Amino acid sequence: NELCRVYAPLYRQNGVVPGAGGAPTPGGAGFDLGQQDVRAAFSYYLTHLNQGRKFVLLGHSQGTGMLTGMIARDVDPNPELRKQLISALLIGGGVTVPTGAVVGGSFQNIPLCDKPAQLGCVIAYNSFSKETPPSATSTFARTANPAQQVACTEPAALAGRAGQRYAGSYVSL
């Protein structure tokens, strides 16, 4: 809040019940209601609060799913909004790209961030412990499309610190 104006809208979330089929997905009633809420909040923000400023979008898990859908519909096809996008941090979700590519898949115009100081791009990854990697049936870090992969950007590399741990990190290397 010291450096930015934070707008964090509420949306109707869909609960995840362990063992009952995984995370909510697009096309499901609960997901679609939340998606409408997020899109309406972003539209309100642009119309009433943004005043032409650049913006960062940040989501985690189900919030990443909501933002991925909103960005695909409302930001990715709009060149003016893409110019305002500093970055989208879409963590713990399912952003996809064609295997080996940085654009395509979830977004046709917005690439994955692949170098330090890059703007107008997406940072996306899923994290797992080395001892418990995702299984072949994991809801996360997998895509059903064999021509695509779930996006994975390394934040340390984007900060020019490839392979290094951030100060205060709880994860040992």
Sequence and secondary structure as in RCSB ss.txt:
>XXXX:A:sequence
NELCRVYAPLYRQNGVVPGAGGAPTPGGAGFDLGQQDVRAAFSYYLTHLNQGRKFVLLGHSQGTGMLTGMIARDV
DPNPELRKQLISALLIGGGVTVPTGAVVGGSFQNIPLCDKPAQLGCVIAYNSFSKETPPSATSTFARTANPAQQV
ACTEPAALAGRAGQRYAGSYVSL
>XXXX:A:secstr
  SS             TTSSSS  TTSHHHHHHHHHHHHHHHHIIIII TT  EEEEEETHHHHHHHHHIIIII
TT HHHHHHEEEEEEESS  EEETT SSBTTBSS  B  STT  SEEEEE    TTS   TT SSS  S TTEEE
    HHHHTT TT   TT S   
